[in-house]
């Protein structure tokens, strides 16, 4: 037998000279010796090897403790997320009805390997409010190579065709038929497939902000609300402050359009703070964030925790310059036949936007 292999195996074998309490068992003998034979020095070599083995075992234990702790911690995080996240029927039923169609009712073919599209829906009252209208509609496109993320804000007053309901404001689709009808409306408008949906109330964003110790948000326009004075530049915001920031629209130059830009600026700040090592490497802060982010989160029937975890891991190297904001194209403001204020869709540019998303070419879209 190879002597080196034999010595390596000895490191993990029980020392028969140790009694039940780990003390020296007394008299020697070939079966009791650490080195497999009687020591010529009267036992001092044997005792030295025993000490070396105990040091090695202690070192192994010290190395294993953090590994086991990390494993247990990740299991705990998985437990939090799994228990908190709710799954609902947010995507249209499978089949032709779930596919994007053009104005003539023809299914728009979707290329393979063109990234993933997530629709984020948010409102002040949460997803269970009957007849609710969505206050936030952001389409997040993650390219196939995960090199960047594009967030597209869709103003709630865009005047669009809603399947089975005629023309109305975009957020009316949610009020008429919940998330599935909103998804169908946006898919047909853009000619793309929306892969997943996530719904979050504004209170959830507030809790996430506080869980990471606040976020630094770029303020484009000044405003005053709820005792907060928002000035142009970068401002550190707590949850309550961020909530006031993203709700305001009446004081802003373009109303809901400007509010949409504020919401995107806040989402970017929250994403960057979450991916910061001060959060990712802080077990307490990360677990608090995971709890806050998922406690009021509802996702579609196809989005499981494993998919969410792998997507987050794939985006771990994302930086500020890798996150891009776009506002869905419109030509101006108008009034609907019913007398409501609306945003008029730029049909040509909307088609271009849809093509860029569909072909995973948003990096070159302008």
ABEGO torsion letter per residue (X at the ends): XBAAAAAAAAAABBBAABBAAGBBAEBBEAAABAAGBBBAAGGAAAAAAAAAAAAAAAAAAAAAAAAAAAAAAAAAAAAAAAAABBBBBABBBBEAAABBBBAAGBBBBBBBGAEBBBBBBBBAAEAABBGBBBABBBBBBBBAAGABBBBBBBBAABBBBBBGAEBBBAAAAAAAAEAAAAAAAAAAAAGBBBABBBBBBAAAAAAAAAAAGEBBBBBABBBBBGGBBBBBEBBBBBAAAAAAAAABAAABAAEAAAAAAAAAAAAAAAAAAAABAAAAABAAAAAAAAAAAAAABBBBAABBAAAAAAAAAAAAABBAAABBBBBBBBAEBBBBAAGBBBBBBBAAAAAAAAAAAAAGAAAABX
